[in-house]
Amino acid sequence: MAGALVGPRALGSILGGVTALSPLEPLLRRFEEALSELVQSEVLFIRLIHQDLVTAGGKRIRPRLVFLASRALGGAPFELELALAVELLHSATLLHDDLIDDAETRRGKEAAFRKYGNAVSVLSGDFLLSRLLHVIAKTGRMELVERFAEVAKTLSEGEVLQFQVAALEDYSLENYERIITAKTAVLMALATEGPALLLGAESGVREALYRFGLLYGQAFQMRDDYLDLMGTPEALGKPVGGDLREGKATLIPLLLMERYPEVREILRRRGREPGDLERLKSLARESGVAEEVEARIRKRAEEAVAALRPLPPSPFKAALEELALREAERLS
């Protein structure tokens, strides 16, 4: 396995190698065209929201996961429809989450609900869910429909659980794991498992891709949470400390809480006092907790790579592995 991996900065060359062997970039261009067409509406506000959020680009991590997993298996039927459905579900949750979190911005732009109002934002998210149903129906695979329904339920439960934990101050590592799995990892797992489901792959291959997506998604969310506290606004393109302001106990505050009682008080007042955010950052650095969290992220990413062992070697498998390992040093 180790021989198949390269340094984190070689991700671009790996994806370039994939492009040379298979039309990954043309696939992504087709994806963007299909997505833009799919979310068209005669209603102006819906069009404007989707221009800001859905068709304005972004990392497109989830569609890339679909295409890479599909090509690692030799190519799955309906891979484009699966990629569209995964991204539509993700985008719908972003519209709803921004409203719930009272977010100022999304991808460097003013959050949709602030520009167009709460009702328009929520209903536009519902519009995206209706388009998801339309596109997933094209696959004719009832099991896939059931998986999307289960994931949508879990995403909702994860968001509610996060607010419940903050409201009740029910802080624990167990709850944190439940939240990051439900909020983020299950959708990543659907993106990577979906092609195996569509191909009718053997259970070992399907389980390998599911575990990869789940572990990668957990590492991804852990890194996002780390950067929300320890990152910079310049690198992230948004203010830091959002989780603290919402009373969310992510991994660094949870580990600090075991050593410094004041951290619970900072969380309780949601970092409202001057210097609260900087105090958490200082404690994280001085105590070694920041380093410990980075080590946990790295371990989770390595576990994701190990999950792919049942898959045969290929540039597509290597690109999946590299995406996971990148979480060990991602800065934005």
Phi, psi and omega per residue, in radians:
M1 nan -0.780 -3.069
A2 -1.038 -0.564 -3.128
G3 -1.168 -0.373 -3.099
A4 -1.453 -0.164 -3.020
L5 -1.769 2.705 3.094
V6 -2.292 3.063 -3.133
G7 -1.120 2.678 -3.090
P8 -0.979 -0.528 -3.099
R9 -1.344 -0.064 -3.125
A10 -1.612 0.180 -3.109
L11 -0.990 -0.758 -3.127
G12 -1.059 -0.703 -3.128
S13 -1.206 -0.604 3.105
I14 -1.130 -0.851 3.125
L15 -1.094 -0.576 3.069
G16 -1.109 -0.694 3.096
G17 -1.115 -0.680 3.083
V18 -1.072 -0.749 -3.121
T19 -1.080 -0.632 -3.117
A20 -1.196 -0.521 -3.089
L21 -1.627 -0.404 -3.041
S22 -2.693 2.629 -3.025
P23 -1.341 1.090 -3.137
L24 -1.188 -0.840 3.140
E25 -1.140 -0.757 3.008
P26 -1.016 -0.612 3.075
L27 -1.076 -0.758 -3.141
L28 -1.170 -0.613 3.058
R29 -1.146 -0.727 3.075
R30 -1.088 -0.681 3.107
F31 -1.038 -0.836 -3.117
E32 -1.083 -0.730 3.130
E33 -1.130 -0.780 -3.123
A34 -1.164 -0.673 3.130
L35 -1.128 -0.782 3.135
S36 -1.055 -0.721 3.138
E37 -1.208 -0.649 -3.054
L38 -1.172 -0.560 -3.058
V39 -1.733 0.248 3.082
Q40 -1.130 2.532 3.124
S41 -2.621 2.640 3.052
E42 -1.358 -0.185 -3.105
V43 -1.543 2.121 -3.020
L44 -1.025 -0.843 -3.073
F45 -1.073 -0.669 3.100
I46 -1.117 -0.737 3.112
R47 -1.076 -0.758 -3.105
L48 -1.151 -0.737 3.118
I49 -1.078 -0.742 -3.088
H50 -1.262 -0.493 3.024
Q51 -1.143 -0.695 -3.129
D52 -1.241 -0.701 -2.953
L53 -1.842 -0.977 -2.941
V54 -1.407 -0.816 -3.017
T55 -1.752 0.203 -3.131
A56 -1.614 0.230 3.093
G57 1.594 -2.375 -2.994
G58 1.913 -3.104 -3.061
K59 -1.268 -0.439 -3.120
R60 0.937 0.708 -3.134
I61 -1.049 -0.783 -3.025
R62 -1.184 -0.797 3.035
P63 -1.065 -0.655 3.089
R64 -1.074 -0.714 3.091
L65 -1.049 -0.751 3.115
V66 -1.037 -0.889 -3.061
F67 -1.169 -0.705 3.134
L68 -1.175 -0.747 3.107
A69 -1.118 -0.734 3.122
S70 -1.049 -0.849 -3.088
R71 -1.244 -0.480 3.054
A72 -1.130 -0.379 3.112
L73 -1.759 0.079 3.130
G74 1.700 -0.005 3.107
G75 1.831 2.071 -3.109
A76 -1.799 2.564 3.030
P77 -1.152 2.589 3.086
F78 1.084 0.493 3.137
E79 -1.126 -0.607 3.121
L80 -1.163 -0.776 3.125
E81 -1.089 -0.682 3.107
L82 -1.119 -0.773 3.130
A83 -1.079 -0.721 3.118
L84 -1.111 -0.777 -3.094
A85 -1.125 -0.735 3.126
V86 -1.085 -0.778 -3.124
E87 -1.203 -0.630 3.104
L88 -1.112 -0.733 3.114
L89 -1.135 -0.742 3.096
H90 -1.049 -0.822 -3.093
S91 -1.146 -0.673 3.104
A92 -1.086 -0.716 3.133
T93 -1.182 -0.565 3.110
L94 -1.113 -0.761 3.127
L95 -1.047 -0.793 -3.129
H96 -1.221 -0.710 -3.097
D97 -1.135 -0.705 -3.138
D98 -1.048 -0.691 3.117
L99 -1.157 -0.822 -3.125
I100 -1.093 -0.719 -3.087
D101 -1.446 -0.071 -3.089
D102 0.988 0.758 -3.067
A103 -1.237 2.551 3.092
E104 -1.417 -0.740 -3.029
T105 -2.368 2.865 2.998
R106 -2.512 2.108 -3.106
R107 0.930 0.719 3.057
G108 1.412 0.010 3.131
K109 -2.070 2.806 3.124
E110 -1.038 2.344 -3.130
A111 -1.011 2.527 -3.018
A112 -0.994 -0.749 -3.064
F113 -1.163 -0.461 3.108
R114 -1.283 -0.516 -3.129
K115 -1.490 -0.656 -2.975
Y116 -2.080 -0.120 3.116
G117 1.754 2.772 -3.075
N118 -1.076 -0.832 -3.056
A119 -1.091 -0.776 -3.128
V120 -1.095 -0.736 -3.123
S121 -1.119 -0.821 -3.137
V122 -1.103 -0.818 -3.099
L123 -1.193 -0.522 3.051
S124 -1.190 -0.627 3.020
G125 -1.099 -0.706 3.086
D126 -1.120 -0.646 3.076
F127 -1.033 -0.755 3.113
L128 -1.100 -0.682 3.101
L129 -1.112 -0.622 3.091
S130 -1.150 -0.638 3.102
R131 -1.216 -0.593 3.058
L132 -1.035 -0.827 3.138
L133 -1.045 -0.685 3.134
H134 -1.076 -0.812 -3.032
V135 -1.345 -0.618 -3.115
I136 -1.260 -0.472 3.095
A137 -1.108 -0.466 -3.120
K138 -1.127 -0.422 -3.125
T139 -1.274 -0.430 -3.113
G140 1.197 0.242 -3.092
R141 -1.840 1.828 -3.097
M142 -1.102 -0.590 3.134
E143 -1.108 -0.628 3.116
L144 -1.194 -0.703 3.069
V145 -1.025 -0.759 3.134
E146 -1.122 -0.675 3.125
R147 -1.139 -0.718 3.101
F148 -1.120 -0.706 3.120
A149 -1.083 -0.731 -3.138
E150 -1.161 -0.732 -3.141
V151 -1.156 -0.729 3.111
A152 -1.051 -0.704 3.089
K153 -1.091 -0.782 -3.113
T154 -1.152 -0.694 3.083
L155 -1.018 -0.780 3.131
S156 -1.110 -0.765 3.139
E157 -1.102 -0.664 3.137
G158 -1.101 -0.737 3.116
E159 -1.131 -0.766 3.139
V160 -1.149 -0.709 3.119
L161 -1.061 -0.695 3.140
Q162 -1.066 -0.733 3.104
F163 -1.227 -0.641 3.118
Q164 -1.089 -0.786 3.136
V165 -1.068 -0.744 3.136
A166 -1.154 -0.743 -3.089
A167 -1.170 -0.701 -3.092
L168 -1.621 -0.045 -3.062
E169 0.932 0.724 -3.111
D170 -1.597 1.046 -3.013
Y171 -1.376 2.256 3.060
S172 -2.847 2.721 3.084
L173 -1.119 -0.605 3.120
E174 -1.080 -0.802 3.122
N175 -1.147 -0.641 3.106
Y176 -1.071 -0.778 3.114
E177 -1.082 -0.725 3.114
R178 -1.069 -0.715 -3.081
I179 -1.196 -0.850 -3.087
I180 -1.189 -0.521 3.085
T181 -1.210 -0.807 -3.092
A182 -1.270 -0.662 -3.072
K183 -1.300 -0.621 -2.946
T184 -2.251 -0.873 -2.925
A185 -1.171 -0.625 -3.072
V186 -1.131 -0.578 3.119
L187 -1.281 -0.657 3.042
M188 -1.071 -0.733 -3.141
A189 -1.119 -0.650 3.087
L190 -1.129 -0.670 3.135
A191 -1.091 -0.674 -3.094
T192 -1.539 -0.554 3.122
E193 -1.355 -0.540 -3.039
G194 -0.907 -0.828 3.122
P195 -1.033 -0.661 3.103
A196 -1.132 -0.667 3.094
L197 -1.113 -0.797 -3.124
L198 -1.131 -0.548 3.127
L199 -1.458 -0.249 -3.031
G200 1.196 0.634 -3.111
A201 -1.153 2.782 3.140
E202 -1.112 2.741 -2.991
S203 -1.056 -0.604 -3.130
G204 -1.131 -0.689 3.117
V205 -1.220 -0.766 3.135
R206 -1.077 -0.753 3.133
E207 -1.143 -0.660 3.133
A208 -1.070 -0.792 -3.123
L209 -1.231 -0.636 3.078
Y210 -1.091 -0.833 -3.121
R211 -1.124 -0.695 3.092
F212 -1.012 -0.893 -3.115
G213 -1.054 -0.691 -3.126
L214 -1.172 -0.831 -3.116
L215 -1.197 -0.712 3.086
Y216 -1.098 -0.749 3.130
G217 -1.080 -0.668 3.087
Q218 -1.145 -0.782 3.108
A219 -1.085 -0.690 3.131
F220 -1.066 -0.816 -3.125
Q221 -1.230 -0.645 3.079
M222 -1.065 -0.711 3.099
R223 -1.171 -0.741 3.093
D224 -1.013 -0.763 -3.134
D225 -1.146 -0.705 3.095
Y226 -1.051 -0.823 -3.091
L227 -1.205 -0.507 3.116
D228 -1.098 -0.470 3.108
L229 -1.739 -0.766 -2.979
M230 -1.769 -0.148 -3.118
G231 -1.408 -3.003 3.122
T232 -2.128 2.592 3.094
P233 -1.030 -0.583 -3.115
E234 -1.128 -0.767 -3.122
A235 -1.278 -0.668 -3.062
L236 -1.470 -0.396 -3.078
G237 1.300 0.332 3.118
K238 -2.792 2.840 3.119
P239 -1.111 2.591 3.056
V240 -1.590 2.913 3.088
G241 1.472 0.245 -3.131
G242 -1.083 -0.717 3.137
D243 -1.094 -0.719 3.122
L244 -1.071 -0.777 -3.126
R245 -1.112 -0.410 3.124
E246 -1.686 0.085 3.114
G247 1.286 0.380 -3.112
K248 -1.564 2.171 3.126
A249 -1.593 1.760 3.080
T250 -1.574 -3.014 -2.907
L251 -1.098 -0.747 -3.124
I252 -1.080 -0.920 3.103
P253 -1.041 -0.622 3.141
L254 -1.095 -0.779 3.134
L255 -1.229 -0.636 3.094
L256 -1.146 -0.620 -3.081
M257 -1.041 -0.525 -3.133
E258 -1.199 -0.357 -3.054
R259 -1.978 -0.472 -3.041
Y260 -2.262 1.811 -3.136
P261 -0.978 -0.487 -3.105
E262 -1.092 -0.402 -3.096
V263 -1.138 -0.674 3.088
R264 -1.070 -0.683 3.123
E265 -1.169 -0.673 3.088
I266 -1.090 -0.733 3.100
L267 -1.141 -0.719 -3.106
R268 -1.054 -0.678 3.136
R269 -1.622 0.125 3.049
R270 0.990 0.665 3.048
G271 1.093 0.521 -3.039
R272 -1.357 -0.388 -3.112
E273 -1.438 2.515 3.127
P274 -0.963 2.338 3.093
G275 1.585 -0.109 -3.109
D276 -1.068 -0.839 -3.107
L277 -1.090 -0.792 -3.132
E278 -1.149 -0.578 3.102
R279 -1.097 -0.778 3.107
L280 -1.083 -0.745 3.129
K281 -1.068 -0.784 -3.134
S282 -1.092 -0.791 3.118
L283 -1.077 -0.700 -3.123
A284 -1.106 -0.710 -3.133
R285 -1.271 -0.837 -3.037
E286 -1.182 -0.587 -3.086
S287 -1.460 -0.247 -3.060
G288 1.509 0.040 -3.124
V289 -1.151 -0.669 3.114
A290 -1.032 -0.753 3.118
E291 -1.150 -0.684 3.124
E292 -1.092 -0.719 3.134
V293 -1.156 -0.703 3.092
E294 -1.058 -0.684 3.113
A295 -1.135 -0.660 3.107
R296 -1.160 -0.684 3.098
I297 -1.099 -0.789 -3.140
R298 -1.065 -0.742 3.140
K299 -1.112 -0.738 3.133
R300 -1.121 -0.690 3.105
A301 -1.119 -0.715 3.124
E302 -1.163 -0.600 3.070
E303 -1.140 -0.628 3.085
A304 -1.106 -0.772 3.108
V305 -1.054 -0.774 -3.128
A306 -1.093 -0.536 -3.129
A307 -1.104 -0.404 -3.080
L308 -1.465 0.071 -3.074
R309 -0.954 -0.639 -3.136
P310 -1.152 -0.272 -3.126
L311 -1.440 2.502 3.105
P312 -1.201 2.679 3.128
P313 -1.065 2.455 3.058
S314 -2.935 2.789 3.055
P315 -1.051 -0.489 -3.127
F316 -1.255 -0.742 3.043
K317 -1.077 -0.745 3.125
A318 -1.073 -0.663 3.129
A319 -1.182 -0.648 3.051
L320 -1.090 -0.791 3.125
E321 -1.046 -0.728 -3.086
E322 -1.202 -0.632 3.061
L323 -1.015 -0.729 3.138
A324 -1.164 -0.823 -3.094
L325 -1.133 -0.443 3.133
R326 -1.081 -0.441 -3.131
E327 -1.119 -0.337 3.128
A328 -1.178 -0.330 -3.102
E329 -2.430 0.154 -3.115
R330 -1.059 2.406 -3.077
L331 -1.974 -0.069 -3.135
S332 -2.622 nan nan
